[in-house]
Amino acid sequence: MTSLFGNEIVLADILLKDNDILVFGDISLRVIHTLGHTKGSCCFICESEKVMFSGDTLFKNGIGRYDLYGGDYHTLMESLHKLKFLKENYTVYPGHGGMSTLNNEIATNPYFR
């Protein structure tokens, strides 16, 4: 099967649910659905290391685009609201740009206001 752009469409082996735990050897990642950038956007949290991989949901002092297919500004704002109430100050590794911390983003990122 191919897409409109000639690329092969690959079907998922599993569908991730909010709060699923993915295990890679000694590392466990918790899935947090953070929709808005795209329909399937997720952040991944490693509790043992206190880190969050935020992909294109959250950047240092910014957020990912929401104007492309599947994106939605209001849904992305709901996802940020969800992240705002996490109890830990995770180190945030975004999909682009420099790292930050969740507390710093809550305090300084204009999209958390």
RAQUI-V699298 format. One record per pair of residues at least 6 apart in sequence whose ideal C-beta (glycine too) atoms are under 7 Angstrom apart, sorted by sequence separation. I is the first residue (numbers start at 1). J is the second residue. D is the distance in Angstrom with one decimal. If there is no record, write none. Layout:
BEGIN
[[I:J:D] [I:J:D]]
END
This chain:
BEGIN
[[2:8:6.0] [3:9:5.4] [22:28:7.0] [35:41:5.4] [57:63:6.8] [65:71:6.2] [66:72:5.9] [93:99:5.3] [106:112:5.1] [2:9:6.7] [21:28:5.4] [22:29:4.6] [34:41:5.1] [45:52:5.0] [57:64:5.9] [66:73:4.7] [92:99:6.2] [105:112:6.3] [1:9:4.8] [34:42:6.2] [56:64:3.2] [91:99:6.1] [92:100:4.8] [21:30:5.7] [22:31:6.8] [33:42:5.7] [34:43:5.0] [43:52:5.5] [44:53:4.5] [92:101:6.2] [32:42:6.3] [43:53:6.5] [66:76:4.9] [91:101:5.7] [92:102:5.7] [19:30:6.2] [20:31:4.4] [31:42:5.4] [32:43:4.5] [43:54:4.9] [90:101:6.9] [19:31:6.5] [43:55:6.5] [89:101:5.5] [90:102:4.7] [18:31:6.3] [31:44:6.4] [32:45:6.1] [42:55:6.9] [63:76:6.2] [89:102:5.5] [92:105:6.4] [17:31:6.9] [18:32:6.6] [41:55:6.4] [43:57:5.7] [89:103:4.3] [16:31:4.8] [18:33:4.5] [29:44:4.3] [30:45:4.5] [41:56:6.9] [29:45:6.6] [41:57:5.3] [86:102:6.5] [29:46:5.5] [30:47:6.6] [28:46:6.9] [27:46:6.2] [37:56:4.6] [83:102:6.8] [37:57:5.5] [57:79:6.0] [84:106:5.6] [34:57:4.1] [58:83:6.7] [16:42:6.4] [37:64:3.8] [37:65:6.6] [84:112:6.1] [37:66:6.1] [36:66:5.6] [39:70:4.1] [80:111:5.9] [38:70:4.5] [80:112:5.9] [38:71:6.2] [37:71:5.8] [58:92:6.2] [60:94:6.5] [36:71:6.5] [59:94:4.6] [36:72:5.6] [58:94:6.0] [59:96:6.1] [60:97:5.3] [50:88:5.8] [52:90:4.0] [54:92:5.3] [59:97:5.2] [60:98:5.0] [36:75:4.0] [37:76:6.1] [51:90:5.8] [54:93:6.9] [56:95:4.5] [35:75:5.0] [36:76:2.5] [50:90:5.5] [51:91:4.8] [52:92:5.0] [53:93:5.2] [54:94:4.9] [55:95:4.5] [60:100:4.2] [50:91:6.4] [51:93:6.3] [36:79:5.0] [35:79:5.8] [34:79:3.8] [45:90:6.4] [58:105:6.2] [61:108:6.4] [62:109:6.9] [34:82:6.7] [61:109:5.4] [63:111:4.9] [34:83:6.8] [52:102:6.5]]
END
